């Protein structure tokens, strides 16, 4: 054989690498060699590697240098086959997070046998000295602060890699009355990389509590098959100021981070005109360049978060502006970024400029609608999703010393019963027009009773003593999906 490969400078067989950690392959040779790079698929569920000779990412022949060495560095090719896809569902599988590759080396004459190197490249770039699998087994794919502030409108996402398909994602709420309450958000049945919505507006629907009964923070816990918490993210809830603008950035870890900007958002369009000389006169040409550039300031934030902000804005892996309903994502292109630090060095802010990727589109100016009409798409969405409807129930005597009520129509999938009672321990019975029925017992803490409901049905109440209740209120979200 007229060539050999340095084992210390080549990808290891069947190993997963971060995209910034793939070793350069070094070949020592005395004559021309041929190199072919194939792309394929790695299935972590069955630990299988699949290639086709027709899936050629690169092929060429090489002659050794004066030192007898050939360096094979395909980093840019690897990166072109892996990317982050913006999720279009609450639990989204990242199909392009990883890609398998095979390097095939042979003598140009074809006299020597082939040398194959199989490995996998992941869409994650981090500074880490251990194996990729070890890092993935204890981290979300983000470098955002462990405690991150959010609000009802903000669309938050977390991405993680599940090697064995047995991870579960939980939200942990903290009731003001004490203790905690875990609710499952996602349960994987297959291995892979997943991006999951952890927005407050979604998670609060899963809780058996009203927002006013919960402390102002919640944790997202990634749990393995032995119920060990392997990764954690805390969100701190804040009320909206009305100035917020929301942006998502694909980060270098392979996930997506959301940034809430409180600063000024201004459209600064410019037109660069083409000018040409015709004879003795200058004329305006038709090739003018219309640049519809927006300027956004983040507002002041703790200085220690500066590196995270700057990192995600320099990743260049995808940027989106989110409208305040959380439903519409606009692809944007960053044009400039700058960082400012306060005089005392404790606070920082970032200003960045961007254009819509669609050259024919101007992004809507939300601020004008907010301050002129006090009604935005976000306000409409919050009226639909966040404001509870209330029905005061009239308590009637049943003629036998007991209590009864009329039937009340409720269009929801979950209802909350709030009451006042002169004494605790009194059973209250309820019946629905769908045939469901049950009871609850009054207590002194007055925590609302939660009942899973069938939309477009009625409910009525009764008790054996008319004096068991002083008042009764039905509360619900008028949205059958919630």
JOLIN-V9947 format. One record per helix or strand of 3 or more residues. SS is the DSSP state (helix for helix, strand for strand). FROM is the first residue (numbers start at 1). TO is the last residue. If there is no record, write none. Layout:
ss = [SS	SS]
from = [FROM	FROM]
to = [TO	TO]
//
This chain:
ss = [strand	strand	strand	strand	strand	strand	helix	strand	strand	strand	helix	strand	strand	strand	strand	strand	helix	helix	strand	strand	strand	strand	strand	strand	strand	strand	helix	strand	strand	strand	helix	helix	strand	strand	strand	strand	strand	strand	strand	helix	strand]
from = [3	16	25	33	48	69	75	91	98	115	132	147	157	168	181	192	200	211	214	229	245	256	265	275	281	289	303	319	329	347	366	377	389	408	414	427	437	449	457	466	471]
to = [5	18	29	43	62	72	80	93	107	122	136	150	162	175	187	197	206	213	223	237	250	261	272	278	284	297	313	322	341	356	373	385	392	410	420	432	441	452	463	468	476]
//
